[in-house]
Amino acid sequence: MSKKRTKLGMSPGSIVYTGKRGVEKVFIHTSSYNVDSIEETVQNNKEKIILETPVPGRITWIDIRGVHDPELIELIGKQFDVHGLILEDIANIDQRPKYDEFVNGNFFVMKSLSFNNETIGIESEQVSLFFREGLIISFQEAETDLFSSVRERLMISNGRIRQRGTDYLAYALIDVLVDNYYVLLDDIEHNIDVLEERIIHNPDKTIKTSIHHLKKELLISRKSISPLREAISRFSKSESKFINEESKIFIRDLYDHTVQVLDMVESYRDTINGLQDLYLSEISYKMNQVMQILTIISVIFVPLTFLAGIYGMNFDILPELHWKYGYLYFWIFSVSILVLLLWYFKRKKWL
């Protein structure tokens, strides 16, 4: 919360990093390509960073991992004429997923989500894209390369990415992040199944906490995916000069995937709510079983207690009190009552 307050009173376009520093050094991976060739350079030392100027006839993709350095972000803004509001949103990792259009380029920001099976929690990373004709700049928080699969596709000379513009590359990068949502949901589904098995076989007290925790994590994913649907919808309907008509069919397909992912999130939310009801039902069922057993035991001992109470009274004259086999008859009668009651309960399927 304190990091958000540091921006209070500042002018629009102020670059203030609001997250935790994810990398020690900024890592810059530059790819310059066309249909015939591709060139790649890697830099990770701020003192020696050289930002390549886009070459006509080629597409330049600058991938930056680490957005904690305001000076570097400001340098990128000056060299490539990136609007100040875009630079502010890049450093603000609490930014809501959105798509904006500017005179000199388009801007897209979204969340990359992954599931940590050790902490049973969702890890979030903000990813920003700025693109125009011949240039695309991507910003990642952590040093992990989220776009390695896209780089592999770029190495194929006859691949679709090499034959199309920056708008298609932007689509491909967003598509990778959306595909990772499916992996995230698979992990969540697995944990839901594990919780369901635990509830059925051994509904201990920790399950309630686990259900609440998983429900909270799913809410985090919904907050990241729900506004993304609106952003991709705007992206698909854009009339920007930086987006070719041929790419829109792919972007519309990306929108369908986002809707499907959001539907799955809602479905899992309902499933988790159902787990809460199942947990309460199992707890009630087990409690009813215990009460049933205790009740049966009580019912069995009621007539035995009655008999013992009668013959335990301090009167000199009681029938059968001085029988030679009175004690034996008492036990035979008591055991007969016990067996008769157990047989009756079994017949009624109460046992």
Secondary structure, DSSP 8 states (H G I E B T S, - for coil): -HHHHTTTT--TT-----S----SS-EEEEEEE-SS-EEEEEE--GGG-------TTSEEEEEEE----HHHHHHHHHHHT--HHHHHHHH-TT---EEEEETTEEEEEEEEEEEETTTTEEEEEEEEEEEETTEEEEEESSSS-TTHHHHHHHT-TTSHHHHS-HHHHHHHHHHHHHHHHHHHHHHHHHHHHHHHHHHHH---THHHHHHHHHHHHHHHHHHHHHHHHHHHHHHHT---TTS-HHHHHHHHHHHHHHHHHHHHHHHHHHHHHHHHHHHHHHHHHHHHHHHHHHHHHHHHHHHHHHHHHHHTS--S--TTTT-TTHHHHHHHHHHHHHHHHHHHHHHTT--
